[in-house]
Amino acid sequence: MNLSKHKREVRKRELRKRGGFSIVIVPHYQGKTRKIEITPTRIYVSALSTILVIAFLTAAAFSYKSLNNEVAQVKGMKFNALLTAQSKELQTAQNQLAQTKAELDSLKEYVVYLSNLEKEVRSSLKLGNSKVSLEYVLNRTPKAKLQSADKLPENVAKLLAEETNVTQLSEQRAKTLNMLKGAADEYNVLLAETPNIWPLHGYISSPFGWRPSPFGSGWEFHKGIDICAYYGAPIRAAAAGTVEYAGWFGGYGNFVKIYHRDGIETCYGHMEKVAVKAGEHVKKGQVIGYEGCTGLCTGPHLHYEVRINGVAVNPIKYLP
């Protein structure tokens, strides 16, 4: 008994040295009583552990919040970048549409030019509205195929392809029309210099070829045709050309000779009055003199000749 008491005394002294306090747990029902000793060391360790846990949880909370902010910022940046990229693509498409519209407006003006050019060619070739070889040539022009464009909306790609198609067709047709117009212009120059209109409206009193001489017996070769109209009627150039001679010329009386092209000449005799002079360029149908009876003649008329390389040919072959 004294030993137990002694042990308790020793225990008390040790507890006094260590300090702290004890918590006794007594159950309401059956069971052992438990005693928990709480020393300063345990208090310090528990407090330090609690502080460390709180600090860790606080740091973790701040890290989680910062991470969420960064994630939100990254998502926002990606969304903004996506919006920016889409805006740029849309702006590019709008700019392309605006440019294409402007080019199509210019193309419309070009098509109007082609239409006017075609009218000129038709008028020049005396085609009128008839669909002759001109339409045949144009219809044979190859058509360009539609090609898709990358990195643009589908409607813009089709618009660009259609513009390319129309542009190529327009350029090809313009080339064809310009070739036809050049050929038509050259043809019209040749036509203008071809004596194929009547120099005087009247009747033929003496044809081309052999005939009885009007000034005596025998036969003579008549190098032209005699055309009769009223006295002083205007005489016109049968084709465009340059006046080689204008004035009195023996039995031809008042006489005009015009050179046209390729050795073709026309001669006009027995005029009452000459209205042009040598070296002058005259147009087809231009008045060059007036009907009369000068030189060797039996009455007012026009002696008209067509010569090729100096040889007289029948003018009737050239007249409508």
Kinemage of the C-alpha trace (Angstrom):
@kinemage 1
@onewidth
@group {chain A} dominant
@subgroup {mainchain}
@vectorlist {calphas} color= white
{ca met a 1} P 0.000 0.000 0.000
{ca asn a 2} L 2.837 2.321 0.842
{ca leu a 3} L 4.431 1.332 -2.473
{ca ser a 4} L 1.400 2.431 -4.428
{ca lys a 5} L 1.234 5.673 -2.577
{ca his a 6} L 4.884 6.212 -3.221
{ca lys a 7} L 4.368 5.646 -6.954
{ca arg a 8} L 1.573 8.186 -7.005
{ca glu a 9} L 3.743 10.700 -5.260
{ca val a 10} L 6.512 10.129 -7.770
{ca arg a 11} L 4.006 10.519 -10.609
{ca lys a 12} L 2.705 13.763 -9.188
{ca arg a 13} L 6.237 15.126 -8.874
{ca glu a 14} L 6.928 14.220 -12.517
{ca leu a 15} L 3.707 15.873 -13.612
{ca arg a 16} L 4.609 18.996 -11.683
{ca lys a 17} L 7.937 19.078 -13.438
{ca arg a 18} L 6.384 18.635 -16.919
{ca gly a 19} L 3.395 20.869 -16.235
{ca gly a 20} L 0.068 20.599 -18.047
{ca phe a 21} L -3.145 19.006 -16.962
{ca ser a 22} L -5.160 15.797 -17.310
{ca ile a 23} L -8.631 15.125 -18.616
{ca val a 24} L -10.515 12.251 -16.976
{ca ile a 25} L -13.224 10.585 -19.039
{ca val a 26} L -15.775 8.752 -16.879
{ca pro a 27} L -18.450 6.746 -18.813
{ca his a 28} L -22.071 7.036 -17.620
{ca tyr a 29} L -22.479 3.302 -17.818
{ca gln a 30} L -20.140 0.396 -17.531
{ca gly a 31} L -16.648 0.852 -18.834
{ca lys a 32} L -13.186 1.918 -17.765
{ca thr a 33} L -12.345 5.439 -16.748
{ca arg a 34} L -9.827 7.054 -19.082
{ca lys a 35} L -7.408 9.846 -18.352
{ca ile a 36} L -5.782 11.951 -21.024
{ca glu a 37} L -2.715 13.868 -20.035
{ca ile a 38} L -2.220 17.156 -21.836
{ca thr a 39} L 1.293 18.438 -21.571
{ca pro a 40} L 2.721 21.721 -22.917
{ca thr a 41} L 4.616 19.743 -25.540
{ca arg a 42} L 1.429 18.187 -26.809
{ca ile a 43} L -0.286 21.572 -26.743
{ca tyr a 44} L 2.551 23.081 -28.789
{ca val a 45} L 2.569 20.207 -31.253
{ca ser a 46} L -1.213 20.334 -31.663
{ca ala a 47} L -1.219 24.106 -32.132
{ca leu a 48} L 1.627 23.929 -34.637
{ca ser a 49} L -0.126 21.142 -36.565
{ca thr a 50} L -3.364 23.147 -36.604
{ca ile a 51} L -1.536 26.244 -37.858
{ca leu a 52} L 0.199 24.202 -40.566
{ca val a 53} L -3.074 22.627 -41.702
{ca ile a 54} L -4.805 26.041 -41.827
{ca ala a 55} L -1.860 27.505 -43.750
{ca phe a 56} L -1.903 24.590 -46.201
{ca leu a 57} L -5.663 24.868 -46.759
{ca thr a 58} L -5.379 28.660 -47.219
{ca ala a 59} L -2.555 28.265 -49.728
{ca ala a 60} L -4.495 25.572 -51.551
{ca ala a 61} L -7.565 27.809 -51.712
{ca phe a 62} L -5.548 30.700 -53.121
{ca ser a 63} L -3.842 28.388 -55.633
{ca tyr a 64} L -7.199 26.989 -56.741
{ca lys a 65} L -8.623 30.490 -57.188
{ca ser a 66} L -5.550 31.636 -59.118
{ca leu a 67} L -5.700 28.525 -61.287
{ca asn a 68} L -9.385 29.153 -62.029
{ca asn a 69} L -8.577 32.759 -62.957
{ca glu a 70} L -5.806 31.637 -65.267
{ca val a 71} L -8.031 29.021 -66.887
{ca ala a 72} L -10.778 31.606 -67.367
{ca gln a 73} L -8.253 34.050 -68.814
{ca val a 74} L -6.906 31.433 -71.227
{ca lys a 75} L -10.419 30.501 -72.278
{ca gly a 76} L -11.229 34.175 -72.772
{ca met a 77} L -8.073 34.678 -74.817
{ca lys a 78} L -8.900 31.684 -77.018
{ca phe a 79} L -12.459 32.908 -77.482
{ca asn a 80} L -11.246 36.422 -78.324
{ca ala a 81} L -8.666 35.015 -80.709
{ca leu a 82} L -11.375 32.929 -82.368
{ca leu a 83} L -13.618 35.968 -82.675
{ca thr a 84} L -10.726 38.004 -84.096
{ca ala a 85} L -9.905 35.317 -86.645
{ca gln a 86} L -13.543 35.012 -87.694
{ca ser a 87} L -13.839 38.795 -87.949
{ca lys a 88} L -10.736 38.941 -90.124
{ca glu a 89} L -12.053 36.160 -92.358
{ca leu a 90} L -15.421 37.908 -92.646
{ca gln a 91} L -13.739 41.218 -93.413
{ca thr a 92} L -11.596 39.513 -96.071
{ca ala a 93} L -14.706 38.034 -97.644
{ca gln a 94} L -16.489 41.397 -97.561
{ca asn a 95} L -13.483 43.122 -99.130
{ca gln a 96} L -13.319 40.430 -101.795
{ca leu a 97} L -17.030 40.864 -102.486
{ca ala a 98} L -16.643 44.623 -102.770
{ca gln a 99} L -13.676 44.243 -105.121
{ca thr a 100} L -15.505 41.657 -107.194
{ca lys a 101} L -18.572 43.909 -107.424
{ca ala a 102} L -16.393 46.766 -108.651
{ca glu a 103} L -14.746 44.474 -111.204
{ca leu a 104} L -18.140 43.225 -112.360
{ca asp a 105} L -19.320 46.829 -112.776
{ca ser a 106} L -16.283 47.470 -114.962
{ca leu a 107} L -17.014 44.242 -116.794
{ca lys a 108} L -20.547 45.439 -117.504
{ca glu a 109} L -19.102 48.572 -119.103
{ca tyr a 110} L -16.779 46.323 -121.106
{ca val a 111} L -19.740 44.258 -122.289
{ca val a 112} L -21.497 47.472 -123.375
{ca tyr a 113} L -18.336 48.346 -125.300
{ca leu a 114} L -18.419 44.916 -126.950
{ca ser a 115} L -22.070 45.397 -127.878
{ca asn a 116} L -21.311 48.749 -129.484
{ca leu a 117} L -18.318 47.217 -131.250
{ca glu a 118} L -20.502 44.410 -132.582
{ca lys a 119} L -23.033 46.978 -133.832
{ca glu a 120} L -20.228 48.797 -135.624
{ca val a 121} L -19.063 45.545 -137.230
{ca arg a 122} L -22.600 44.641 -138.256
{ca ser a 123} L -23.218 48.116 -139.626
{ca ser a 124} L -19.869 48.055 -141.409
{ca leu a 125} L -20.597 44.666 -142.971
{ca lys a 126} L -24.205 45.661 -143.724
{ca leu a 127} L -25.433 42.726 -141.624
{ca gly a 128} L -28.195 44.559 -139.780
{ca asn a 129} L -29.755 42.364 -137.098
{ca ser a 130} L -29.323 39.121 -139.019
{ca lys a 131} L -27.355 36.344 -137.347
{ca val a 132} L -24.780 35.559 -139.969
{ca ser a 133} L -21.169 34.458 -139.628
{ca leu a 134} L -20.499 36.886 -136.795
{ca glu a 135} L -22.752 34.989 -134.385
{ca tyr a 136} L -21.336 31.729 -135.680
{ca val a 137} L -17.825 32.864 -134.834
{ca leu a 138} L -18.879 34.087 -131.389
{ca asn a 139} L -20.778 30.878 -130.593
{ca arg a 140} L -17.682 28.858 -131.429
{ca thr a 141} L -15.694 30.725 -128.773
{ca pro a 142} L -14.737 28.172 -126.062
{ca lys a 143} L -16.251 28.736 -122.621
{ca ala a 144} L -14.166 28.657 -119.449
{ca lys a 145} L -15.032 26.112 -116.741
{ca leu a 146} L -16.005 27.123 -113.199
{ca gln a 147} L -13.245 26.582 -110.667
{ca ser a 148} L -13.651 26.702 -106.862
{ca ala a 149} L -11.610 29.149 -104.810
{ca asp a 150} L -10.043 28.210 -101.447
{ca lys a 151} L -10.384 30.003 -98.113
{ca leu a 152} L -13.432 32.004 -99.202
{ca pro a 153} L -17.157 31.476 -98.684
{ca glu a 154} L -18.845 29.444 -101.384
{ca asn a 155} L -20.809 32.366 -102.797
{ca val a 156} L -17.631 34.441 -103.162
{ca ala a 157} L -15.855 31.556 -104.887
{ca lys a 158} L -18.690 31.110 -107.382
{ca leu a 159} L -18.787 34.837 -107.995
{ca leu a 160} L -15.065 34.921 -108.695
{ca ala a 161} L -15.299 31.906 -110.987
{ca glu a 162} L -18.203 33.467 -112.863
{ca glu a 163} L -16.274 36.711 -113.203
{ca thr a 164} L -13.266 34.807 -114.566
{ca asn a 165} L -15.518 32.962 -116.994
{ca val a 166} L -17.184 36.145 -118.265
{ca thr a 167} L -13.856 37.985 -118.430
{ca gln a 168} L -12.254 35.266 -120.545
{ca leu a 169} L -15.267 35.108 -122.841
{ca ser a 170} L -15.320 38.897 -123.146
{ca glu a 171} L -11.613 39.047 -123.963
{ca gln a 172} L -11.928 36.284 -126.544
{ca arg a 173} L -14.998 37.868 -128.109
{ca ala a 174} L -13.365 41.286 -128.062
{ca lys a 175} L -10.381 39.804 -129.884
{ca thr a 176} L -12.695 38.185 -132.431
{ca leu a 177} L -14.730 41.360 -132.853
{ca asn a 178} L -11.624 43.495 -133.258
{ca met a 179} L -10.321 41.085 -135.895
{ca leu a 180} L -13.682 41.225 -137.663
{ca lys a 181} L -13.799 44.999 -137.336
{ca gly a 182} L -10.289 45.266 -138.784
{ca ala a 183} L -11.287 42.998 -141.659
{ca ala a 184} L -14.528 44.941 -142.110
{ca asp a 185} L -12.663 48.258 -142.143
{ca glu a 186} L -10.228 46.918 -144.724
{ca tyr a 187} L -13.125 45.512 -146.738
{ca asn a 188} L -14.940 48.848 -146.572
{ca val a 189} L -11.822 50.656 -147.801
{ca leu a 190} L -11.624 48.272 -150.743
{ca leu a 191} L -15.360 48.639 -151.289
{ca ala a 192} L -15.117 52.424 -151.183
{ca glu a 193} L -12.370 52.289 -153.812
{ca thr a 194} L -14.353 49.962 -156.082
{ca pro a 195} L -16.403 51.765 -158.809
{ca asn a 196} L -19.764 50.085 -158.196
{ca ile a 197} L -22.235 53.001 -158.163
{ca trp a 198} L -23.798 54.910 -161.041
{ca pro a 199} L -21.971 58.197 -161.677
{ca leu a 200} L -25.131 59.643 -163.236
{ca his a 201} L -28.764 58.608 -162.954
{ca gly a 202} L -30.172 58.271 -166.477
{ca tyr a 203} L -30.371 55.873 -169.364
{ca ile a 204} L -27.624 54.327 -171.500
{ca ser a 205} L -27.696 55.783 -174.975
{ca ser a 206} L -24.625 53.888 -176.229
{ca pro a 207} L -23.196 50.677 -174.694
{ca phe a 208} L -19.628 49.432 -174.371
{ca gly a 209} L -18.053 47.740 -177.387
{ca trp a 210} L -18.217 48.001 -181.171
{ca arg a 211} L -20.754 50.421 -182.633
{ca pro a 212} L -21.385 52.439 -185.831
{ca ser a 213} L -19.452 55.698 -185.682
{ca pro a 214} L -21.751 58.635 -184.774
{ca phe a 215} L -19.483 60.989 -186.734
{ca gly a 216} L -19.345 59.205 -190.116
{ca ser a 217} L -19.314 55.819 -191.794
{ca gly a 218} L -17.692 52.711 -190.427
{ca trp a 219} L -17.425 51.129 -187.027
{ca glu a 220} L -15.520 52.118 -183.894
{ca phe a 221} L -14.825 50.571 -180.527
{ca his a 222} L -16.635 52.450 -177.776
{ca lys a 223} L -14.450 52.225 -174.654
{ca gly a 224} L -17.178 53.174 -172.231
{ca ile a 225} L -20.900 53.772 -171.903
{ca asp a 226} L -22.862 56.963 -172.602
{ca ile a 227} L -25.371 57.911 -169.891
{ca cys a 228} L -27.980 60.547 -170.674
{ca ala a 229} L -29.822 62.735 -168.145
{ca tyr a 230} L -30.916 66.369 -168.042
{ca tyr a 231} L -28.387 69.043 -168.969
{ca gly a 232} L -26.290 70.125 -165.947
{ca ala a 233} L -27.111 67.001 -163.897
{ca pro a 234} L -24.473 66.328 -161.182
{ca ile a 235} L -21.885 63.686 -161.998
{ca arg a 236} L -20.475 61.756 -159.036
{ca ala a 237} L -17.286 59.770 -158.464
{ca ala a 238} L -18.051 56.065 -158.828
{ca ala a 239} L -15.453 55.270 -156.124
{ca ala a 240} L -13.074 56.989 -153.724
{ca gly a 241} L -9.667 57.878 -155.096
{ca thr a 242} L -7.240 60.559 -156.237
{ca val a 243} L -7.892 62.835 -159.213
{ca glu a 244} L -5.148 62.223 -161.742
{ca tyr a 245} L -6.419 64.658 -164.386
{ca ala a 246} L -9.072 67.384 -164.465
{ca gly a 247} L -9.529 69.677 -167.477
{ca trp a 248} L -9.837 69.716 -171.234
{ca phe a 249} L -8.724 66.510 -172.963
{ca gly a 250} L -9.220 66.575 -176.767
{ca gly a 251} L -12.337 64.743 -178.001
{ca tyr a 252} L -13.360 63.994 -174.370
{ca gly a 253} L -13.928 67.712 -173.801
{ca asn a 254} L -13.938 68.575 -170.102
{ca phe a 255} L -12.499 65.384 -168.652
{ca val a 256} L -11.742 63.874 -165.209
{ca lys a 257} L -9.684 60.751 -164.527
{ca ile a 258} L -9.560 59.238 -161.029
{ca tyr a 259} L -7.199 56.537 -159.765
{ca his a 260} L -8.729 54.200 -157.155
{ca arg a 261} L -6.593 51.142 -156.327
{ca asp a 262} L -4.821 48.128 -157.817
{ca gly a 263} L -4.621 49.728 -161.265
{ca ile a 264} L -8.353 50.623 -161.342
{ca glu a 265} L -9.243 54.001 -162.911
{ca thr a 266} L -12.487 55.709 -163.969
{ca cys a 267} L -12.869 58.363 -166.659
{ca tyr a 268} L -15.624 60.981 -167.102
{ca gly a 269} L -15.930 62.924 -170.378
{ca his a 270} L -17.980 65.671 -172.137
{ca met a 271} L -18.694 67.544 -168.861
{ca glu a 272} L -20.114 71.018 -168.999
{ca lys a 273} L -18.112 71.941 -165.904
{ca val a 274} L -15.426 70.244 -163.813
{ca ala a 275} L -15.787 70.530 -160.017
{ca val a 276} L -12.449 69.005 -158.877
{ca lys a 277} L -8.770 69.481 -159.568
{ca ala a 278} L -5.770 67.201 -160.109
{ca gly a 279} L -4.256 65.754 -156.907
{ca glu a 280} L -7.477 66.097 -154.960
{ca his a 281} L -8.760 63.097 -152.997
{ca val a 282} L -12.449 62.489 -153.610
{ca lys a 283} L -14.962 60.330 -151.760
{ca lys a 284} L -17.322 57.853 -153.289
{ca gly a 285} L -20.431 59.691 -154.495
{ca gln a 286} L -18.791 63.131 -154.371
{ca val a 287} L -19.826 65.531 -157.141
{ca ile a 288} L -16.919 65.970 -159.583
{ca gly a 289} L -18.673 67.832 -162.418
{ca tyr a 290} L -21.907 68.412 -164.380
{ca glu a 291} L -23.366 66.867 -167.504
{ca gly a 292} L -22.780 68.731 -170.765
{ca cys a 293} L -21.671 68.321 -174.359
{ca thr a 294} L -18.043 69.308 -174.740
{ca gly a 295} L -15.520 67.740 -177.135
{ca leu a 296} L -16.762 65.312 -179.804
{ca cys a 297} L -20.415 64.684 -178.884
{ca thr a 298} L -23.832 64.823 -180.478
{ca gly a 299} L -25.827 65.758 -177.384
{ca pro a 300} L -25.587 66.170 -173.605
{ca his a 301} L -24.426 62.978 -171.935
{ca leu a 302} L -21.650 61.483 -169.785
{ca his a 303} L -19.037 59.275 -171.377
{ca tyr a 304} L -18.019 56.900 -168.545
{ca glu a 305} L -15.090 54.468 -168.655
{ca val a 306} L -13.556 51.919 -166.284
{ca arg a 307} L -9.924 51.019 -166.918
{ca ile a 308} L -7.802 48.275 -165.287
{ca asn a 309} L -4.065 48.768 -165.786
{ca gly a 310} L -4.881 51.108 -168.658
{ca val a 311} L -7.205 48.698 -170.474
{ca ala a 312} L -10.891 49.702 -170.811
{ca val a 313} L -13.388 47.151 -169.498
{ca asn a 314} L -17.195 47.103 -169.573
{ca pro a 315} L -18.441 49.378 -166.720
{ca ile a 316} L -21.758 47.502 -166.599
{ca lys a 317} L -19.982 44.645 -164.816
{ca tyr a 318} L -19.369 46.959 -161.842
{ca leu a 319} L -22.768 48.681 -161.719
{ca pro a 320} L -25.788 47.441 -159.699
